[in-house]
Amino acid sequence: MKIFIVFFIGGSFLGNFVFANFEKAQTLMQKTDCLSCHAKNQKIVGPSFDDISKKYQSDPQALVRLTKTVKNGGSGQWGALPMPPHPTLSEDEIKQMVEGILSLAGQEEPEKRVQEKKSSILELQNATSEDIERGQSLFQGKIRFAHEGPSCIACHHVKNDAVIGGGILAKDLTSVFSRLGEPGVQAILGAPPFPVMQQAYKERALTKEEIFALVAFLNDADQKKLYQRPKDYGMGLFLSGILGAIFLMLVYSLLGARRKKYSVNKAIYDRQIKSQ
């Protein structure tokens, strides 16, 4: 009986310690970019903390492996998308965060979290055609962002009949919704984890309304991608080039009609001859 009481008290104490451990880790992560790509109960850009804890719960080297990955960055464990390095974090800070994540193994997902996921999906399903059109205009730069950040089309492209060809400096976003889902797209737009985006939107963060409109447009573009054809500008550009060349030749011909036909030296020479 005494053994059972000690075990029960010890188990209860351990459970509280584990929970507090993750809370401390989460507080540390709020000061970094970790929560831009990860969440406790759902996949965003990277895997959820629950999935990470389950994958490594039987690995005795998990703490060492994950601490090294967070510090130096890595890819291949959860897909092709790399995780950036975190050289400014101390090893002690990283270990506390990793220990908190690993402590989640076996914990059940609260019902409140499940309801939050469902309500988020329903909110996107209620997006109107006006929301989608606004997102399309924001993507192309037809409507400026409230904080004057650069338009998405400067670096990205989306296969859509209504969108002019975009940039090639970053990934094609036609299927981004299928790859990352609503939480992932929202997370990247709200707190970009990529250095180039961080600099581009530094002190120019998107508003919640702008993020919602962009997510609605990207979701719509993803669903309709099989029915879209990229615009072919080849023949149009070729004809424009020919017409432009003809126009320039006419302009230069008119400008050159009154040009001098002989050099200035010849005119001086002729005057000297006459004076003799």
Salt bridges, closest charged atoms under 4 A:
ASP33 OD1 - HIS86 NE2 2.84
ASP59 OD2 - ARG65 NE 2.91
GLU91 OE2 - LYS95 NZ 3.57
GLU109 OE2 - LYS117 NZ 3.15
GLU116 OE1 - ARG113 NH1 3.93
ASP220 OD1 - LYS224 NZ 3.25
ASP222 OD1 - LYS225 NZ 3.08
ASP270 OD2 - LYS266 NZ 3.28
